[in-house]
Amino acid sequence: MDFAPSERAQELCALARTFLDAEVLPHEHSLRNLGFDAMAEQLAATREKARQTGLWSPHMPESLGGAGLTLMEQAQLSEVLGEAIAGHYVFNFQAPDVGNMELLHSHGSAEQQARWLTPLVAGDIRSCFLMTEPDRAGSNPVWMDTTAVREGDEWVIRGHKWFATAADGAAFGICMAVTDPDNPNPYARASMIIVPTDAEGYDLVRNVSVMGHSGSGWASHGEVILDDVRVPAANLIGAPGSGFKLAQARLGPGRIHHASRWIGVCNRALKLMCQRAATRELSPGRPLGTKQAVQQWIAESRAEIEAARLMVLQAAWKIEGHGRFREDVSLIKFFVAGVMQRVLDRAIQAHGALGMSDDTPLAFWYAHERASRIYDGPDEVHKAVVARQVLKRFGMDTKGIGRS
């Protein structure tokens, strides 16, 4: 296996880095301190420029207006874009839209693709994903309260969702709801249904405050009430009861996107830490970098980032058809998230009081990316998945591991 970036990938990553330096990073301080709504006009103008680079919607095929990158190329590009808070957003490569686009492209009907996928790829609308519920453990995705009952040519949806990223301003959400509660197979009880956000009974209650920041627009996490929301039966994605299966299919590439973005965050944090170590003087002529502890932080961060990158690229390589990958996507989920948290913590420590302020992106990432060890399955669930796979190879009965 050769994980070296292709000539095309090198050119695309260089193009993206140049664009970020010129068009995105100069506005990042304002975005952190003023918020998404205040910067919406500036972001829209930047997105229009990004559209002209040939890197727009890099995960989608060229026939739909995307760049048609392979998953490996997406991972390499995502790492570059991850160095800027809005890097993915300006190229229409942001969660949850990426996963929703991939889901509609793979499993949506022609009607669904025309109405929802085409404008989503074009960046004309945004979307959200309605799965997590406040009264049900997110670590158990087959246990939820939200229901969808078929009445004639409509689904009637009742439920309570929250932490729906980017629900504020989304044109539609893809909702996980129980459609067959009596099915003996718990993995076949739920379905995915497209819900327009302007439907009667759809109520965005609030943007949930995360460590003191409620956010707005794409940079928010909404709480949503679905009070007898009626949508056409044709809004069902795939077959009835296939919600869990579709969610799992959505998560494989999604974890590549997330983990490679986290590596980008690590790269930026390490750069800031090194700049601080080289220029901040403890006393005249004694920069912070002369301290052995700081040198160890830098070395440990560099080693962990390199290991994380190789792990992500190997997972992407396997997903693209080179082997079984279930264990790999769980490995990168908890390992890379942990690396990011440690690198950010070291960078903040190196910056001292400055690291706690909003004058650098470190505090923003430390607050918002702590969730990386929770969403898409908490660390503990993924570690149990890996442990089961490893112990099976030693002949152990692993049915009960991680399920108590």
MARLUMFI-669915 format. One line per 2 residues: number of its first residue (from 1); for each residue x, y, z of N, C-alpha, C. Coordinates in steps of 0.001 Angstrom, whole numbers. Example, Ala and Ser with C-alpha at 12.3 -4.5 7.8 and 13.67 -1.06 7.14 Angstrom:
! residues 2
1 = 13190,-5690,7800,12300,-4500,7800,13200,-3300,7800  12850,-2250,7080,13670,-1060,7140,12900,30,7870
***
This chain:
! residues 404
1 = 847,-1188,0,0,0,0,888,1245,0  473,2233,-763,1221,3476,-879,281,4624,-545
3 = 531,5298,576,-332,6379,1004,188,7754,602  1242,7783,-202,1752,9068,-668,697,9746,-1533
5 = 460,11041,-1344,-548,11720,-2157,-170,11711,-3628  -1157,11473,-4464,-933,11503,-5907,-567,12919,-6344
7 = -96,13025,-7569,240,14357,-8093,-984,15261,-8069  -2149,14690,-8415,-3380,15487,-8399,-3709,15930,-6979
9 = -3588,15008,-6026,-3904,15346,-4643,-2970,16436,-4124  -1690,16368,-4477,-746,17401,-4057,-1137,18759,-4614
11 = -1545,18774,-5885,-1945,20040,-6507,-3204,20603,-5863  -4166,19720,-5585,-5421,20171,-4988,-5197,20683,-3569
13 = -4367,19993,-2808,-4094,20422,-1437,-3339,21750,-1421  -2413,21916,-2342,-1685,23183,-2431,-2634,24323,-2799
15 = -3543,24039,-3723,-4537,25037,-4122,-5408,25424,-2933  -5850,24417,-2181,-6704,24677,-1023,-5959,25487,33
17 = -4698,25154,275,-3928,25869,1286,-3732,27333,900  -3456,27567,-370,-3304,28945,-849,-4601,29725,-672
19 = -5717,29067,-982,-7020,29720,-846,-7320,30049,615  -7049,29115,1506,-7296,29355,2928,-6475,30536,3431
21 = -5207,30563,3056,-4328,31640,3513,-4808,33006,3038  -5330,33047,1817,-5719,34333,1224,-7141,34744,1572
23 = -8063,33790,1631,-9481,34135,1694,-10195,33751,2996  -9642,32825,3766,-10372,32317,4932,-9726,32732,6255
25 = -8449,32450,6418,-7788,32736,7687,-7815,34219,8076  -7741,35153,7116,-7815,36568,7517,-9117,36948,8215
27 = -10174,36178,8009,-11479,36498,8613,-11814,35594,9802  -10893,34719,10171,-11214,33718,11192,-11441,34336,12563
29 = -10654,35339,12920,-10827,35984,14224,-12227,36572,14337  -12706,37200,13278,-14050,37788,13282,-15106,36707,13388
31 = -14898,35589,12702,-15864,34496,12765,-15964,33939,14180  -14836,33765,14836,-14846,33238,16207,-15541,34183,17171
33 = -15308,35456,17013,-15776,36418,17999,-17128,37043,17680  -17506,37091,16408,-18787,37691,16029,-19858,36637,15760
35 = -19440,35456,15313,-20397,34394,15049,-20777,34253,13591  -21476,33155,13294,-21833,32804,11919,-22754,33840,11274
37 = -23794,34244,11993,-24767,35175,11403,-24110,36479,10987  -23266,37016,11861,-22612,38286,11571,-21664,38184,10383
39 = -21157,36989,10129,-20191,36785,9049,-20813,36108,7839  -22128,35944,7831,-22790,35196,6753,-22516,35787,5380
41 = -22558,37086,5263,-22327,37729,3963,-20890,37502,3487  -19943,37637,4407,-18540,37408,4063,-18317,35953,3667
43 = -18908,35032,4414,-18765,33606,4112,-19382,33269,2758  -20522,33878,2450,-21170,33628,1154,-20264,34078,9
45 = -19626,35222,171,-18716,35715,-862,-17509,34794,-1005  -17001,34293,124,-15856,33384,83,-16241,32066,-571
47 = -17437,31578,-260,-17899,30338,-876,-18032,30495,-2393  -18442,31652,-2833,-18566,31882,-4271,-17195,31835,-4940
49 = -16183,32365,-4276,-14819,32278,-4807,-14330,30828,-4790  -14654,30114,-3720,-14225,28719,-3611,-14842,27862,-4708
51 = -16053,28211,-5106,-16748,27471,-6157,-15965,27487,-7468  -15183,28541,-7680,-14446,28693,-8929,-13107,27954,-8942
53 = -12726,27352,-7821,-11414,26705,-7747,-11388,25300,-8338  -12576,24705,-8528,-12628,23323,-8984,-12643,22323,-7845
55 = -12681,22821,-6594,-12696,21951,-5423,-14046,21947,-4714  -15051,22514,-5351,-16364,22609,-4731,-16980,21217,-4558
57 = -17597,20970,-3411,-18217,19668,-3105,-17305,18526,-3559  -16114,18441,-2978,-15105,17496,-3485,-15512,16031,-3398
59 = -16476,15709,-2547,-16899,14329,-2323,-17941,13857,-3316  -18478,14786,-4116,-19534,14446,-5062,-18975,14275,-6473
61 = -19593,13431,-7301,-19088,13220,-8669,-19193,14483,-9517  -18354,14558,-10510,-18347,15731,-11388,-19684,15905,-12100
63 = -20364,14796,-12370,-21652,14883,-13072,-22698,15644,-12265  -22498,15736,-10939,-23436,16471,-10091,-22913,17852,-9708
65 = -21757,18214,-10240,-21190,19520,-9913,-20110,19476,-8853  -19702,18273,-8438,-18633,18143,-7459,-17279,17971,-8119
67 = -16260,17736,-7290,-14896,17585,-7810,-14539,16138,-8107  -15335,15189,-7622,-15120,13787,-7941,-13872,13172,-7344
69 = -13499,13576,-6128,-12290,13036,-5504,-12546,11642,-4937  -11497,10824,-4933,-11568,9524,-4263,-11609,9766,-2752
71 = -11955,8738,-1983,-12007,8894,-532,-10618,9210,27  -9577,8600,-544,-8221,8890,-107,-7873,10360,-354
73 = -8244,10866,-1514,-7982,12273,-1831,-8809,13188,-936  -10022,12769,-634,-10856,13557,274,-10201,13666,1647
75 = -9639,12561,2129,-8978,12569,3430,-7790,13529,3425  -7017,13509,2364,-5846,14378,2288,-6247,15848,2183
77 = -7312,16119,1424,-7801,17492,1324,-8424,17940,2640  -9177,17050,3275,-9852,17396,4522,-8863,17802,5601
79 = -7697,17174,5615,-6681,17542,6596,-6234,18988,6401  -6065,19388,5159,-5675,20775,4877,-6777,21738,5311
81 = -8017,21442,4910,-9133,22326,5226,-9386,22399,6726  -9033,21339,7449,-9261,21308,8884,-8457,22326,9661
83 = -7447,22912,9053,-6639,23906,9747,-7369,25226,9920  -8467,25406,9219,-9276,26623,9352,-10660,26242,9859
85 = -11203,27027,10767,-12510,26716,11343,-13568,26591,10259  -13535,27468,9274,-14542,27449,8209,-14020,26806,6934
87 = -12904,26093,7017,-12292,25531,5816,-13213,24608,5050  -13855,23690,5746,-14758,22759,5069,-16012,23468,4575
89 = -16501,24388,5351,-17742,25073,4989,-17611,25850,3685  -16507,26539,3508,-16401,27383,2319,-16303,26552,1034
91 = -15908,25279,1160,-15838,24411,-18,-17034,23453,-113  -18069,23701,702,-19273,22856,708,-18923,21396,1016
93 = -18065,21234,2003,-17553,19916,2375,-17784,19676,3861  -18807,20321,4408,-19032,20343,5844,-20083,19330,6276
95 = -19878,18831,7503,-20923,18021,8140,-22022,18966,8634  -23284,18511,8638,-23770,17185,8257,-24139,17059,6776
97 = -23915,18140,6011,-24329,18118,4606,-23609,17039,3804  -22335,16814,4112,-21578,15790,3379,-22268,14434,3495
99 = -22573,14025,4726,-23221,12734,4924,-24592,12662,4280  -25343,13762,4349,-26668,13777,3732,-26581,13697,2211
101 = -25585,14368,1641,-25395,14284,193,-25055,12866,-227  -24132,12254,501,-23730,10887,159,-24899,9917,308
103 = -25710,10129,1335,-26864,9265,1558,-27878,9402,424  -28200,10632,41,-29166,10855,-1028,-28617,10391,-2374
105 = -27316,10539,-2567,-26714,10108,-3827,-26773,8588,-3967  -26537,7878,-2854,-26492,6413,-2895,-27860,5761,-2790
107 = -28775,6374,-2038,-30032,5701,-1720,-31288,6527,-2001  -31121,7777,-2387,-32288,8606,-2646,-32946,8282,-3975
109 = -34251,8533,-4043,-34975,8349,-5305,-34618,9486,-6260  -34983,9318,-7517,-34714,10365,-8510,-35400,11667,-8111
111 = -36612,11556,-7585,-37348,12742,-7145,-36641,13413,-5964  -36189,12623,-5006,-35481,13172,-3849,-34182,13840,-4269
113 = -33487,13223,-5194,-32221,13798,-5646,-32447,15121,-6372  -33488,15189,-7187,-33756,16422,-7924,-34155,17559,-6980
115 = -34986,17233,-5991,-35499,18286,-5108,-34509,18696,-4036  -33758,17731,-3488,-32931,18035,-2330,-31433,17922,-2589
117 = -31001,16873,-3315,-29568,16665,-3499,-28946,17723,-4406  -29579,17997,-5525,-29002,18941,-6494,-28727,20307,-5871
119 = -29708,20930,-5190,-29399,22232,-4575,-28432,22143,-3405  -28372,20975,-2745,-27441,20805,-1637,-26005,20755,-2153
121 = -25790,20022,-3242,-24460,19964,-3851,-24050,21332,-4372  -25018,22074,-4889,-24741,23401,-5430,-24479,24431,-4333
123 = -24810,24075,-3089,-24618,25026,-1995,-25733,26036,-1870  -26855,25791,-2552,-27977,26727,-2497,-28798,26562,-1227
125 = -28723,25385,-587,-29429,25127,660,-28500,24384,1605  -28916,24302,2877,-28207,23490,3865,-29182,22477,4454
127 = -28643,21510,5197,-29476,20443,5756,-29003,20102,7162  -29769,19259,7842,-29359,18763,9154,-29718,17284,9263
129 = -29263,16655,10322,-29519,15234,10542,-30153,15089,11917  -31370,14565,11974,-32148,14490,13200,-32131,13060,13730
131 = -31226,12803,14669,-31103,11452,15209,-31083,11452,16737  -30184,12216,17347,-29997,12199,18793,-31215,12752,19523
133 = -31569,12105,20631,-32724,12530,21417,-32312,12797,22866  -32893,13816,23514,-32483,14155,24878,-32843,13099,25912
135 = -33865,12297,25654,-34314,11317,26637,-33872,9890,26342  -33032,9723,25349,-32545,8394,25002,-31029,8444,24828
137 = -30352,7380,25258,-28888,7345,25174,-28440,7325,23718  -27628,8304,23348,-27125,8346,21983,-26221,7184,21648
139 = -25673,6523,22679,-24804,5368,22445,-25589,4135,22045  -26936,4212,22104,-27795,3099,21692,-28695,3575,20555
141 = -28200,3539,19330,-28921,4138,18205,-30190,3405,17790  -30447,2234,18357,-31679,1520,17995,-32791,1779,19013
143 = -32516,2627,20000,-33500,2915,21055,-33874,4384,20981  -35001,4697,20377,-35427,6084,20256,-36937,6204,20377
145 = -37363,7403,20762,-38786,7676,20983,-39510,8178,19739  -38802,8877,18888,-39445,9500,17726,-40083,8437,16836
147 = -41340,8667,16473,-42077,7709,15648,-42569,8366,14368  -42746,7554,13358,-43362,7971,12100,-44426,6931,11752
149 = -45671,7372,11682,-46797,6475,11411,-47350,6769,10024  -47514,5725,9243,-48035,5896,7887,-49552,6101,7942
151 = -50012,7217,7395,-51439,7508,7267,-51710,7882,5816  -52235,6962,5063,-52488,7202,3642,-51203,7438,2890
153 = -51096,8572,2236,-49907,8911,1453,-48943,9794,2233  -49030,9757,3558,-48176,10606,4379,-47584,9832,5549
155 = -46459,10343,6030,-45900,9925,7298,-46211,11020,8317  -46662,10620,9494,-46916,11569,10573,-45844,11337,11637
157 = -45012,12356,11854,-43829,12202,12694,-44017,12948,14006  -43714,12248,15091,-43789,12838,16428,-42492,12519,17159
159 = -41867,13543,17705,-40638,13272,18433,-39921,14521,18892  -38786,14282,19559,-37979,15344,20155,-36517,15026,19866
161 = -35864,15869,19112,-34460,15678,18754,-33625,16844,19278  -32338,16595,19454,-31446,17716,19766,-30034,17420,19287
163 = -29169,18424,19429,-27819,18391,18872,-27866,18065,17374  -28841,18679,16709,-28943,18574,15255,-28083,19689,14666
165 = -26860,19345,14313,-25911,20342,13819,-26468,21047,12589  -26386,22379,12611,-26770,23233,11477,-28267,23225,11201
167 = -29082,22844,12179,-30535,22903,11979,-30998,24343,11771  -30297,25285,12364,-30620,26703,12226,-30320,27159,10790
169 = -31370,27349,9998,-31194,27770,8610,-31216,26641,7606  -31359,25398,8076,-31421,24256,7161,-32751,24240,6418
171 = -32721,23802,5169,-33947,23682,4381,-34683,22389,4677  -33936,21368,5066,-34554,20088,5405,-33661,19322,6363
173 = -34264,18346,7019,-33513,17428,7855,-33810,16005,7449  -32868,15127,7653,-33110,13693,7491,-33324,13133,8895
175 = -34524,12636,9128,-34944,12232,10469,-34952,10722,10617  -34341,10238,11697,-34439,8829,12077,-35653,8681,12975
177 = -36599,7829,12578,-37821,7630,13348,-38219,6158,13316  -38849,5709,14375,-39312,4328,14463,-40580,4176,13622
179 = -40542,3299,12634,-41696,3049,11771,-42287,1661,11970  -41543,782,12630,-42019,-590,12855,-41617,-1015,14267
181 = -42299,-471,15290,-41864,-697,16672,-41936,-2144,17133  -42747,-2959,16492,-42929,-4345,16926,-42025,-5336,16194
183 = -41180,-4850,15321,-40280,-5750,14606,-39359,-6455,15601  -39263,-7769,15557,-38407,-8482,16514,-36925,-8150,16361
185 = -36563,-7654,15199,-35176,-7233,14977,-35059,-5741,15308  -34423,-5371,16412,-34354,-3951,16789,-33635,-3091,15764
187 = -32815,-3712,14915,-32078,-2954,13906,-32915,-2682,12654  -34156,-3159,12650,-35037,-2965,11496,-36301,-2197,11867
189 = -36266,-1472,12968,-37458,-757,13425,-37533,682,12926  -36401,1273,12623,-36377,2701,12277,-36145,2932,10794
191 = -36585,4084,10329,-36408,4486,8933,-35866,5907,8884  -35403,6299,7711,-34958,7679,7485,-35955,8370,6578
193 = -36355,9565,6992,-37388,10312,6269,-36945,11767,6116  -37119,12309,4941,-36789,13711,4678,-37904,14594,5238
195 = -37513,15575,6054,-38485,16478,6680,-38128,17921,6331  -38935,18590,5507,-38696,20021,5250,-38844,20809,6545
197 = -37964,21749,6782,-38004,22493,8038,-39131,23512,8085  -39786,23769,6954,-40931,24684,6973,-42257,23933,7106
199 = -42188,22621,7350,-43406,21820,7516,-44115,22215,8813  -45440,22203,8791,-46213,22526,9973,-45909,21506,11073
201 = -45651,22010,12270,-45322,21142,13395,-43832,20972,13636  -43010,21445,12697,-41557,21403,12876,-41143,22662,13622
203 = -40523,22503,14778,-40197,23655,15613,-38742,23582,16072  -37928,24519,15589,-36558,24664,16086,-36655,25449,17390
205 = -36567,24738,18503,-36784,25331,19812,-35665,26293,20182  -34442,25873,19951,-33281,26691,20335,-32032,26092,19736
207 = -30960,26874,19758,-29625,26360,19519,-29021,26047,20884  -28657,24792,21097,-28164,24354,22401,-26819,25026,22697
209 = -26711,25600,23880,-25453,26231,24277,-24412,25158,24573  -23251,25267,23939,-22154,24319,24131,-21000,25060,24794
211 = -20760,24753,26050,-19691,25394,26823,-19733,26917,26684  -20945,27459,26778,-21116,28912,26771,-21373,29521,25414
213 = -21390,28718,24348,-21588,29247,22999,-22813,28591,22358  -23842,29385,22059,-25039,28844,21408,-24862,28725,19905
215 = -24051,29599,19332,-23807,29558,17901,-25026,29961,17090  -24869,29945,15794,-25959,30280,14883,-25647,29688,13520
217 = -26700,29537,12708,-26516,29039,11356,-25836,27680,11333  -24886,27526,10395,-24175,26253,10265,-23417,25899,11545
219 = -22935,26891,12264,-22134,26654,13469,-23028,26601,14703  -23983,25669,14713,-24915,25558,15831,-25404,24121,15949
221 = -26073,23841,17075,-26615,22503,17327,-28028,22678,17877  -29021,22360,17061,-30386,22700,17393,-31157,21644,18158
223 = -32128,22115,18933,-33127,21259,19567,-34421,21412,18780  -35007,20298,18378,-36150,20319,17455,-37299,19481,18009
225 = -38495,20051,17971,-39712,19325,18302,-40446,18996,17000  -40863,17759,16846,-41654,17321,15692,-43048,16958,16214
227 = -43973,17862,16014,-45317,17733,16579,-46322,17408,15477  -46535,16119,15240,-47446,15671,14182,-47075,16284,12828
229 = -45800,16226,12509,-45321,16742,11216,-45714,15755,10120  -46393,16260,9104,-46834,15415,7991,-45962,15663,6763
231 = -45406,14586,6236,-44598,14680,5014,-45071,13598,4054  -44856,13781,2746,-45274,12764,1770,-44601,11419,2025
233 = -45318,10362,1732,-44750,9018,1878,-43498,8859,1031  -43431,9604,-76,-42278,9528,-983,-41006,10099,-360
235 = -41111,10710,831,-39928,11257,1498,-39121,10199,2237  -39623,8979,2275,-38875,7872,2882,-37645,7576,2031
237 = -36485,7473,2679,-35245,7132,1976,-35020,5625,2084  -34876,4978,953,-34669,3538,959,-35918,2795,1381
239 = -35731,1594,1901,-36861,753,2302,-37265,1051,3737  -38530,803,4083,-38945,941,5485,-38102,25,6378
241 = -37705,549,7517,-36912,-238,8453,-35423,-280,8170  -34969,443,7158,-33549,398,6793,-32741,1543,7403
243 = -33342,2265,8356,-32675,3443,8918,-31332,3144,9541  -31260,2087,10351,-29992,1773,11009,-28930,1390,9982
245 = -29319,592,9009,-28382,163,7972,-27854,1366,7190  -28741,2300,6861,-28321,3500,6131,-27416,4371,6995
247 = -27727,4438,8293,-26899,5234,9191,-25483,4678,9256  -25362,3349,9285,-24041,2728,9327,-23269,2991,8033
249 = -23964,2925,6910,-23315,3202,5627,-22845,4647,5559  -23623,5531,6148,-23302,6967,6165,-22074,7259,7019
251 = -21873,6443,8062,-20832,6747,9033,-19428,6357,8583  -19278,5365,7693,-17942,4934,7283,-17126,6067,6683
253 = -17530,6594,5521,-16813,7738,4959,-16856,8952,5877  -17967,9095,6631,-18084,10234,7530,-16987,10268,8571
255 = -16601,9102,9049,-15524,9073,10049,-14173,9408,9428  -13996,9086,8162,-12777,9517,7462,-12744,11040,7391
257 = -13873,11639,7018,-13943,13099,6915,-13658,13755,8263  -14307,13251,9319,-14110,13838,10641,-12667,13668,11110
259 = -12156,12438,11036,-10827,12169,11578,-9745,12945,10839  -9877,13069,9525,-8870,13838,8782,-8986,15324,9105
261 = -10211,15798,9341,-10383,17198,9767,-9718,17409,11122  -9868,16437,12022,-9235,16567,13345,-7718,16636,13224
263 = -7155,15909,12263,-5707,15985,12066,-5319,17392,11615  -6162,17998,10784,-5920,19387,10392,-5923,20315,11594
265 = -6875,20108,12508,-6906,20887,13745,-5598,20692,14513  -5143,19446,14593,-3876,19152,15280,-2707,19877,14616
267 = -2667,19861,13293,-1571,20523,12577,-1517,22007,12918  -2693,22641,12907,-2742,24081,13206,-2333,24328,14657
269 = -2818,23499,15570,-2471,23668,16982,-971,23498,17204  -379,22508,16519,1064,22284,16661,1852,23468,16103
271 = 1407,24009,14973,2071,25191,14412,2043,26357,15402  869,26581,15987,746,27682,16944,1614,27430,18173
273 = 1667,26188,18628,2491,25855,19791,3970,26100,19478  4415,25688,18299,5824,25881,17928,6161,27363,17765
275 = 5250,28114,17169,5477,29557,17035,5600,30214,18403  4729,29787,19304,4763,30330,20663,6067,29944,21356
277 = 6472,28694,21211,7688,28216,21867,8932,28929,21350  8916,29287,20073,10096,29908,19466,10187,31407,19727
279 = 9063,32054,20020,9059,33517,20112,8746,34067,21501  8045,33292,22328,7696,33785,23667,8894,33624,24590
281 = 9385,34747,25145,10557,34696,26006,10145,34665,27471  10739,33750,28211,10514,33668,29652,11313,34741,30379
283 = 12424,35069,29780,13280,36178,30207,14132,36515,28990  14797,37646,28958,15551,38014,27759,16486,36904,27277
285 = 16296,36482,26024,17161,35478,25428,16808,34050,25787  15695,33817,26521,15313,32465,26919,13891,32166,26434
287 = 13776,31729,25174,12437,31415,24660,11839,30196,25353  10523,30110,25304,9782,29017,25927,10258,27652,25429
289 = 10687,27597,24178,11116,26347,23575,12376,25756,24165  13054,26500,25040,14240,25943,25705,13853,25007,26845
291 = 12594,25018,27239,12132,24158,28325,11919,22739,27818  12463,21762,28551,12371,20370,28127,10921,19895,28046
293 = 10082,20352,28964,8679,19936,28951,8000,20360,27653  8297,21574,27200,7692,22078,25961,8217,21283,24765
295 = 9490,20970,24780,10053,20154,23707,9376,18786,23650  9082,18222,24813,8392,16935,24851,6968,17049,24304
297 = 6274,18154,24639,4926,18361,24094,4964,18378,22569  5941,19079,22032,6051,19197,20574,6355,17836,19944
299 = 7316,17117,20521,7695,15820,19966,6546,14813,20060  5884,14772,21213,4762,13846,21381,3629,14172,20417
301 = 3359,15448,20241,2291,15863,19323,2626,15471,17898  3858,15717,17500,4269,15371,16135,4139,13867,15901
303 = 4575,13069,16855,4512,11609,16702,3063,11129,16610  2215,11642,17476,818,11210,17486,85,11631,16219
305 = 397,12810,15706,-235,13269,14462,163,12367,13294  1444,12025,13223,1905,11149,12140,1225,9785,12217
307 = 1114,9233,13419,455,7940,13588,-1016,8019,13218  -1676,9097,13638,-3102,9270,13346,-3340,9361,11843
309 = -2480,10086,11161,-2649,10235,9711,-2564,8890,9008  -1549,8116,9340,-1395,6809,8702,-2591,5904,8998
311 = -3101,5981,10214,-4252,5166,10582,-5480,5551,9758  -5693,6863,9564,-6847,7338,8777,-6702,6944,7311
313 = -5519,7109,6761,-5317,6764,5357,-5485,5266,5126  -5048,4463,6085,-5238,3023,5943,-6730,2674,5961
315 = -7488,3329,6833,-8930,3077,6884,-9587,3483,5570  -9200,4633,5028,-9756,5076,3750,-9407,4101,2638
317 = -8178,3613,2642,-7715,2651,1641,-8544,1371,1707  -8848,910,2916,-9655,-297,3066,-11100,-67,2621
319 = -11662,1083,2987,-13036,1382,2585,-13159,1413,1067  -12106,1829,401,-12132,1899,-1063,-11960,537,-1720
321 = -12006,-529,-919,-12034,-1858,-1516,-10851,-2740,-1242  -10060,-2431,-218,-8850,-3204,49,-8914,-3963,1371
323 = -10085,-4371,1767,-10168,-5182,2974,-11321,-4784,3865  -11510,-5547,4931,-12551,-5251,5897,-12129,-4057,6735
325 = -13097,-3179,7028,-12712,-1907,7630,-13484,-1538,8897  -14385,-2397,9354,-15187,-2018,10519,-14316,-1681,11723
327 = -13329,-2519,11979,-12443,-2278,13115,-11665,-982,12926  -11271,-703,11692,-10454,483,11411,-11215,1781,11665
329 = -12506,1825,11267,-13237,3070,11459,-13497,3325,12941  -13600,2278,13745,-13709,2475,15186,-12374,2921,15775
331 = -11286,2348,15285,-9958,2741,15764,-9699,4230,15540  -9965,4703,14329,-9671,6110,14053,-10610,7031,14821
333 = -11831,6555,15076,-12794,7404,15784,-12280,7784,17163  -11855,6800,17961,-11424,7158,19315,-9957,7581,19372
335 = -9113,7010,18513,-7692,7337,18596,-7420,8768,18152  -7947,9157,16989,-7652,10491,16463,-8325,11569,17311
337 = -9534,11294,17809,-10187,12255,18692,-9352,12482,19952  -8778,11403,20485,-7927,11527,21665,-6647,12293,21375
339 = -6057,12042,20214,-4856,12790,19814,-5175,14279,19733  -6291,14606,19099,-6659,16015,18964,-6818,16680,20321
341 = -7485,16018,21241,-7689,16602,22556,-6355,16838,23269  -5447,15885,23153,-4148,16047,23820,-3310,17143,23175
343 = -3311,17214,21851,-2525,18242,21172,-3071,19629,21496  -4385,19774,21488,-4984,21064,21831,-4641,21453,23270
345 = -4699,20491,24165,-4402,20783,25560,-2959,21250,25725  -2028,20584,25033,-623,20997,25120,-429,22403,24539
347 = -1099,22667,23411,-953,23975,22773,-1501,25075,23674  -2626,24823,24319,-3186,25807,25241,-2240,26030,26411
349 = -1684,24959,26945,-751,25079,28071,465,25913,27670  943,25697,26462,2105,26455,25990,1796,27938,25822
351 = 558,28259,25512,161,29659,25328,-197,30350,26636  -342,29573,27714,-695,30184,28981,-2068,30836,28916
353 = -2197,32008,29516,-3485,32712,29548,-4008,32996,28145  -3114,33276,27219,-3525,33547,25842,-4278,32368,25258
355 = -3876,31156,25619,-4527,29964,25092,-5962,29817,25532  -6327,30417,26664,-7692,30361,27155,-8577,31422,26520
357 = -7972,32363,25852,-8729,33473,25258,-9229,33092,23868  -10017,33982,23290,-10487,33778,21921,-9619,34530,20915
359 = -8403,34881,21318,-7469,35524,20387,-6809,34510,19468  -6863,33232,19832,-6400,32156,18956,-7576,31182,18784
361 = -7513,30279,17817,-8607,29308,17646,-8565,28153,18631  -7549,28107,19492,-7358,26945,20362,-8523,26727,21321
363 = -8972,27782,21977,-10068,27641,22939,-11364,27251,22236  -11579,27798,21043,-12777,27444,20255,-12785,25946,19977
365 = -11676,25442,19476,-11597,24012,19157,-11672,23167,20416  -11038,23608,21494,-11046,22832,22733,-12474,22655,23234
367 = -13286,23704,23116,-14681,23639,23558,-15536,22817,22613  -15430,23084,21326,-16348,22473,20373,-15939,21065,19966
369 = -14663,20765,19948,-14228,19448,19510,-14123,18446,20651  -14401,18875,21880,-14485,17872,22959,-15580,16856,22641
371 = -16574,17299,21897,-17684,16414,21526,-17240,15294,20596  -16054,15398,20006,-15589,14365,19074,-15474,13005,19742
373 = -15318,12989,21056,-15222,11719,21779,-16593,11192,22188  -17647,11893,21751,-19017,11515,22104,-19859,11214,20873
375 = -19877,12156,19903,-20776,11957,18761,-20301,10832,17848  -21219,10315,17052,-20963,9142,16192,-20519,7935,17016
377 = -21004,7868,18239,-20627,6766,19133,-19505,7195,20053  -19694,7114,21382,-18639,7515,22313,-17427,6596,22233
379 = -16319,7087,22745,-15067,6314,22734,-15272,4896,23233  -16015,4770,24332,-16158,3485,24990,-16812,2443,24079
381 = -17790,2893,23269,-18457,1982,22340,-17476,1492,21278  -16691,2392,20733,-15749,2007,19681,-14611,1144,20214
383 = -14199,1406,21430,-13174,544,22030,-13715,-869,22232  -14999,-959,22601,-15611,-2277,22759,-15693,-3004,21428
385 = -16003,-2264,20352,-16047,-2867,19016,-14679,-3449,18657  -13635,-2658,18887,-12282,-3129,18567,-11908,-4327,19426
387 = -12215,-4250,20725,-11876,-5350,21623,-12569,-6647,21202  -13843,-6547,20789,-14560,-7746,20350,-13883,-8376,19142
389 = -13496,-7522,18188,-12869,-8040,16983,-11532,-8709,17296  -10766,-8114,18196,-9460,-8677,18552,-9628,-9996,19311
391 = -10532,-10002,20284,-10711,-11198,21110,-11300,-12365,20324  -12087,-12059,19293,-12619,-13134,18439,-11483,-13946,17828
393 = -10411,-13255,17518,-9286,-13931,16880,-8568,-14871,17846  -8894,-14759,19129,-8321,-15649,20126,-9342,-16677,20602
395 = -10451,-16792,19851,-11432,-17818,20129,-12395,-17513,21250  -12457,-16275,21710,-13334,-15930,22823,-14741,-15630,22324
397 = -15760,-16035,23088,-17139,-15653,22817,-17321,-14202,23251  -17553,-13307,22290,-17566,-11872,22587,-18958,-11259,22523
399 = -19990,-12067,22551,-21343,-11544,22387,-21724,-10516,23439  -21232,-10667,24637,-21656,-9759,25706,-20786,-8528,25876
401 = -19671,-8443,25178,-18740,-7337,25379,-19351,-6041,24894  -19326,-5026,25755,-19792,-3701,25364,-21281,-3556,25296
403 = -22048,-4592,25723,-23496,-4505,25606,-24198,-4490,26963  -23449,-4404,28032,-24057,-4377,29358,-24206,-2959,29851
***
